[in-house]
């Protein structure tokens, strides 16, 4: 299972979850689950693409 590392990136950019939601179009529920380490959750590539674009980074830097 992949570990989502976007929270660290978001905080480094000084971005709130609300700003990330607005910039990425990803739902609050999905972002919250990812950032809280919900290991049961499958992450869609399209979701990672949206988050990476909003966070100005590569998909590979968002997952471990």
The first five atom37 places (N, CA, C, CB, O) and aatype in JSON, in Angstrom:
{
  "aatype": [20, 20, 20, 20, 20, 20, 20, 20, 20, 20, 20, 20, 20, 20, 20, 20, 20, 20, 20, 20, 20, 20, 20, 20, 20, 20, 20, 20, 20, 20, 20, 20, 20, 20, 20, 20, 20, 20, 20, 20, 20, 20, 20, 20, 20, 20, 20, 20, 20, 20, 20, 20, 20, 20, 20, 20, 20, 20, 20, 20, 20, 20, 20, 20],
  "atom_mask": [
    [1, 1, 1, 1, 1],
    [1, 1, 1, 1, 1],
    [1, 1, 1, 1, 1],
    [1, 1, 1, 1, 1],
    [1, 1, 1, 1, 1],
    [1, 1, 1, 1, 1],
    [1, 1, 1, 1, 1],
    [1, 1, 1, 1, 1],
    [1, 1, 1, 1, 1],
    [1, 1, 1, 1, 1],
    [1, 1, 1, 1, 1],
    [1, 1, 1, 1, 1],
    [1, 1, 1, 1, 1],
    [1, 1, 1, 1, 1],
    [1, 1, 1, 1, 1],
    [1, 1, 1, 1, 1],
    [1, 1, 1, 1, 1],
    [1, 1, 1, 1, 1],
    [1, 1, 1, 1, 1],
    [1, 1, 1, 1, 1],
    [1, 1, 1, 1, 1],
    [1, 1, 1, 1, 1],
    [1, 1, 1, 1, 1],
    [1, 1, 1, 1, 1],
    [1, 1, 1, 1, 1],
    [1, 1, 1, 1, 1],
    [1, 1, 1, 1, 1],
    [1, 1, 1, 1, 1],
    [1, 1, 1, 1, 1],
    [1, 1, 1, 1, 1],
    [1, 1, 1, 1, 1],
    [1, 1, 1, 1, 1],
    [1, 1, 1, 1, 1],
    [1, 1, 1, 1, 1],
    [1, 1, 1, 1, 1],
    [1, 1, 1, 1, 1],
    [1, 1, 1, 1, 1],
    [1, 1, 1, 1, 1],
    [1, 1, 1, 1, 1],
    [1, 1, 1, 1, 1],
    [1, 1, 1, 1, 1],
    [1, 1, 1, 1, 1],
    [1, 1, 1, 1, 1],
    [1, 1, 1, 1, 1],
    [1, 1, 1, 1, 1],
    [1, 1, 1, 1, 1],
    [1, 1, 1, 1, 1],
    [1, 1, 1, 1, 1],
    [1, 1, 1, 1, 1],
    [1, 1, 1, 1, 1],
    [1, 1, 1, 1, 1],
    [1, 1, 1, 1, 1],
    [1, 1, 1, 1, 1],
    [1, 1, 1, 1, 1],
    [1, 1, 1, 1, 1],
    [1, 1, 1, 1, 1],
    [1, 1, 1, 1, 1],
    [1, 1, 1, 1, 1],
    [1, 1, 1, 1, 1],
    [1, 1, 1, 1, 1],
    [1, 1, 1, 1, 1],
    [1, 1, 1, 1, 1],
    [1, 1, 1, 1, 1],
    [1, 1, 1, 1, 1]
  ],
  "atom_positions": [
    [[0.85, -1.19, 0.0], [0.0, 0.0, 0.0], [0.89, 1.25, 0.0], [-0.97, 0.0, 1.24], [1.94, 1.27, 0.65]],
    [[0.47, 2.25, -0.72], [1.24, 3.49, -0.81], [0.92, 4.42, 0.36], [0.94, 4.2, -2.14], [-0.19, 4.44, 0.89]],
    [[1.93, 5.18, 0.74], [1.74, 6.2, 1.77], [1.7, 7.56, 1.09], [2.87, 6.14, 2.85], [2.57, 7.89, 0.29]],
    [[0.67, 8.35, 1.41], [0.5, 9.68, 0.83], [1.33, 10.69, 1.63], [-0.99, 10.09, 0.82], [1.22, 10.76, 2.85]],
    [[2.16, 11.46, 0.92], [3.03, 12.44, 1.57], [2.66, 13.88, 1.22], [4.47, 12.18, 1.19], [3.47, 14.79, 1.43]],
    [[1.47, 14.09, 0.7], [1.06, 15.41, 0.26], [0.86, 16.41, 1.38], [-0.18, 15.3, -0.5], [1.0, 17.62, 1.17]],
    [[0.54, 15.93, 2.58], [0.32, 16.85, 3.69], [1.59, 17.65, 3.98], [-0.12, 16.08, 4.95], [1.53, 18.86, 4.2]],
    [[2.72, 16.97, 3.98], [3.99, 17.65, 4.22], [4.25, 18.7, 3.15], [5.14, 16.63, 4.27], [4.7, 19.81, 3.45]],
    [[3.98, 18.35, 1.9], [4.18, 19.27, 0.78], [3.24, 20.48, 0.93], [3.94, 18.56, -0.58], [3.65, 21.62, 0.76]],
    [[1.97, 20.2, 1.24], [0.97, 21.26, 1.4], [1.39, 22.22, 2.5], [-0.41, 20.67, 1.71], [1.33, 23.44, 2.32]],
    [[1.81, 21.69, 3.64], [2.22, 22.53, 4.76], [3.48, 23.33, 4.44], [2.45, 21.66, 6.01], [3.61, 24.48, 4.85]],
    [[4.4, 22.72, 3.7], [5.63, 23.41, 3.3], [5.3, 24.62, 2.43], [6.57, 22.45, 2.54], [5.99, 25.64, 2.49]],
    [[4.25, 24.5, 1.62], [3.83, 25.61, 0.76], [2.96, 26.62, 1.5], [3.09, 25.07, -0.43], [2.6, 27.65, 0.94]],
    [[2.63, 26.32, 2.75], [1.77, 27.21, 3.53], [0.33, 27.21, 3.05], [2.31, 28.62, 3.48], [-0.38, 28.2, 3.19]],
    [[-0.09, 26.09, 2.49], [-1.42, 25.96, 1.92], [-2.35, 25.24, 2.89], [-1.37, 25.22, 0.56], [-1.96, 24.24, 3.5]],
    [[-3.55, 25.74, 3.04], [-4.54, 25.06, 3.89], [-5.22, 23.95, 3.1], [-5.6, 26.07, 4.43], [-5.1, 23.89, 1.87]],
    [[-5.92, 23.08, 3.8], [-6.69, 22.04, 3.11], [-7.73, 22.67, 2.2], [-7.36, 21.09, 4.14], [-7.97, 22.18, 1.09]],
    [[-8.36, 23.74, 2.65], [-9.38, 24.41, 1.84], [-8.78, 24.91, 0.52], [-10.01, 25.6, 2.63], [-9.39, 24.76, -0.54]],
    [[-7.59, 25.5, 0.6], [-6.93, 25.97, -0.63], [-6.62, 24.8, -1.56], [-5.64, 26.73, -0.29], [-6.78, 24.92, -2.78]],
    [[-6.18, 23.69, -0.99], [-5.88, 22.52, -1.81], [-7.14, 21.98, -2.47], [-5.22, 21.42, -0.96], [-7.12, 21.59, -3.64]],
    [[-8.23, 21.95, -1.73], [-9.52, 21.52, -2.28], [-9.9, 22.39, -3.47], [-10.62, 21.56, -1.18], [-10.29, 21.89, -4.52]],
    [[-9.78, 23.69, -3.29], [-10.15, 24.64, -4.35], [-9.25, 24.51, -5.57], [-10.1, 26.07, -3.83], [-9.73, 24.57, -6.7]],
    [[-7.95, 24.35, -5.36], [-7.01, 24.28, -6.47], [-7.04, 22.94, -7.2], [-5.62, 24.55, -5.97], [-6.8, 22.87, -8.4]],
    [[-7.33, 21.86, -6.46], [-7.25, 20.53, -7.06], [-8.6, 20.0, -7.52], [-6.66, 19.58, -6.08], [-8.66, 19.19, -8.45]],
    [[-9.68, 20.44, -6.89], [-11.0, 19.88, -7.2], [-11.23, 18.53, -6.55], [-11.15, 19.75, -8.7], [-12.22, 17.86, -6.84]],
    [[-10.33, 18.12, -5.66], [-10.47, 16.87, -4.92], [-11.3, 17.16, -3.68], [-9.08, 16.26, -4.54], [-11.15, 18.21, -3.06]],
    [[-12.17, 16.24, -3.32], [-13.09, 16.48, -2.21], [-12.36, 16.56, -0.86], [-14.14, 15.39, -2.15], [-11.28, 16.0, -0.68]],
    [[-12.99, 17.26, 0.06], [-12.45, 17.39, 1.42], [-12.32, 16.02, 2.07], [-13.35, 18.3, 2.28], [-11.32, 15.74, 2.74]],
    [[-13.32, 15.17, 1.87], [-13.29, 13.83, 2.47], [-12.09, 13.03, 1.98], [-14.59, 13.07, 2.14], [-11.42, 12.36, 2.76]],
    [[-11.81, 13.11, 0.69], [-10.68, 12.36, 0.12], [-9.37, 12.89, 0.67], [-10.69, 12.44, -1.41], [-8.51, 12.11, 1.08]],
    [[-9.19, 14.2, 0.68], [-7.95, 14.79, 1.19], [-7.77, 14.45, 2.67], [-7.96, 16.31, 0.99], [-6.66, 14.11, 3.09]],
    [[-8.83, 14.55, 3.44], [-8.74, 14.22, 4.87], [-8.34, 12.77, 5.08], [-10.08, 14.48, 5.57], [-7.48, 12.47, 5.91]],
    [[-8.95, 11.87, 4.32], [-8.6, 10.44, 4.44], [-7.14, 10.2, 4.07], [-9.51, 9.59, 3.54], [-6.44, 9.46, 4.76]],
    [[-6.69, 10.82, 3.0], [-5.3, 10.66, 2.58], [-4.34, 11.19, 3.64], [-5.06, 11.37, 1.25], [-3.37, 10.53, 3.99]],
    [[-4.63, 12.38, 4.14], [-3.72, 13.01, 5.1], [-3.75, 12.35, 6.46], [-4.06, 14.47, 5.24], [-2.79, 12.48, 7.23]],
    [[-4.81, 11.65, 6.78], [-4.9, 10.96, 8.06], [-4.4, 9.52, 7.98], [-6.32, 10.97, 8.56], [-4.51, 8.76, 8.94]],
    [[-3.85, 9.15, 6.83], [-3.22, 7.84, 6.69], [-4.18, 6.69, 6.59], [-2.33, 7.61, 7.82], [-3.89, 5.61, 7.11]],
    [[-5.31, 6.87, 5.94], [-6.27, 5.79, 5.75], [-5.65, 4.76, 4.82], [-7.63, 6.32, 5.18], [-5.7, 4.91, 3.6]],
    [[-5.08, 3.71, 5.39], [-4.35, 2.73, 4.6], [-5.27, 1.83, 3.78], [-3.49, 1.88, 5.51], [-4.79, 1.11, 2.9]],
    [[-6.56, 1.84, 4.04], [-7.5, 1.03, 3.29], [-7.9, 1.69, 1.97], [-8.74, 0.74, 4.12], [-8.51, 1.06, 1.11]],
    [[-7.56, 2.92, 1.82], [-8.02, 3.71, 0.68], [-7.15, 3.48, -0.54], [-8.05, 5.18, 1.04], [-5.92, 3.52, -0.46]],
    [[-7.8, 3.25, -1.68], [-7.09, 3.18, -2.94], [-7.06, 4.58, -3.54], [-7.75, 2.14, -3.92], [-8.09, 5.25, -3.6]],
    [[-5.9, 4.99, -3.99], [-5.75, 6.33, -4.55], [-5.75, 6.22, -6.07], [-4.44, 7.02, -4.04], [-4.92, 5.52, -6.65]],
    [[-6.68, 6.91, -6.71], [-6.76, 6.91, -8.17], [-5.64, 7.78, -8.74], [-8.15, 7.4, -8.66], [-5.26, 8.8, -8.15]],
    [[-5.13, 7.37, -9.89], [-4.09, 8.15, -10.57], [-4.61, 9.55, -10.89], [-3.62, 7.44, -11.86], [-3.88, 10.53, -10.77]],
    [[-5.86, 9.65, -11.31], [-6.43, 10.96, -11.65], [-6.45, 11.88, -10.43], [-7.86, 10.8, -12.21], [-6.24, 13.09, -10.56]],
    [[-6.69, 11.32, -9.25], [-6.67, 12.11, -8.02], [-5.26, 12.59, -7.73], [-7.22, 11.3, -6.83], [-5.04, 13.75, -7.38]],
    [[-4.29, 11.7, -7.87], [-2.89, 12.07, -7.66], [-2.44, 13.13, -8.65], [-1.99, 10.85, -7.76], [-1.67, 14.03, -8.3]],
    [[-2.92, 13.04, -9.89], [-2.56, 14.04, -10.89], [-3.09, 15.42, -10.5], [-3.11, 13.64, -12.26], [-2.38, 16.42, -10.63]],
    [[-4.31, 15.48, -10.02], [-4.91, 16.75, -9.6], [-4.16, 17.32, -8.4], [-6.39, 16.55, -9.25], [-3.88, 18.52, -8.36]],
    [[-3.84, 16.47, -7.43], [-3.13, 16.93, -6.24], [-1.72, 17.39, -6.59], [-3.07, 15.82, -5.19], [-1.26, 18.42, -6.09]],
    [[-1.04, 16.64, -7.43], [0.33, 17.01, -7.84], [0.33, 18.35, -8.57], [0.94, 15.92, -8.73], [1.21, 19.18, -8.34]],
    [[-0.64, 18.57, -9.43], [-0.72, 19.85, -10.15], [-0.96, 20.99, -9.17], [-1.84, 19.8, -11.21], [-0.34, 22.04, -9.28]],
    [[-1.87, 20.79, -8.23], [-2.18, 21.84, -7.25], [-1.0, 22.12, -6.33], [-3.4, 21.44, -6.42], [-0.79, 23.26, -5.91]],
    [[-0.22, 21.09, -6.02], [0.92, 21.22, -5.13], [2.24, 21.48, -5.88], [1.06, 19.96, -4.29], [3.3, 21.59, -5.27]],
    [[2.15, 21.58, -7.2], [3.3, 21.89, -8.06], [4.45, 20.92, -7.82], [3.76, 23.32, -7.83], [5.58, 21.32, -7.54]],
    [[4.13, 19.64, -7.93], [5.15, 18.61, -7.74], [4.79, 17.4, -8.6], [5.26, 18.22, -6.23], [3.76, 17.37, -9.26]],
    [[5.65, 16.41, -8.57], [5.38, 15.19, -9.33], [4.53, 14.22, -8.5], [6.71, 14.52, -9.76], [4.49, 14.31, -7.27]],
    [[3.87, 13.32, -9.18], [3.09, 12.29, -8.49], [4.01, 11.46, -7.6], [2.34, 11.38, -9.51], [3.65, 11.12, -6.48]],
    [[5.18, 11.14, -8.09], [6.09, 10.29, -7.31], [6.54, 10.94, -6.01], [7.3, 9.94, -8.14], [6.89, 10.24, -5.06]],
    [[6.52, 12.27, -5.95], [6.89, 12.92, -4.7], [5.74, 12.92, -3.69], [7.36, 14.34, -4.96], [5.93, 13.26, -2.52]],
    [[4.55, 12.56, -4.15], [3.39, 12.51, -3.25], [3.18, 11.16, -2.59], [2.16, 12.87, -4.01], [2.44, 11.05, -1.61]],
    [[3.82, 10.14, -3.12], [3.6, 8.79, -2.58], [4.93, 8.14, -2.2], [2.86, 7.91, -3.61], [6.0, 8.48, -2.7]],
    [[4.8, 7.2, -1.3], [5.99, 6.49, -0.82], [5.72, 5.01, -0.89], [6.36, 6.91, 0.64], [6.58, 4.2, -0.53]]
  ]
}
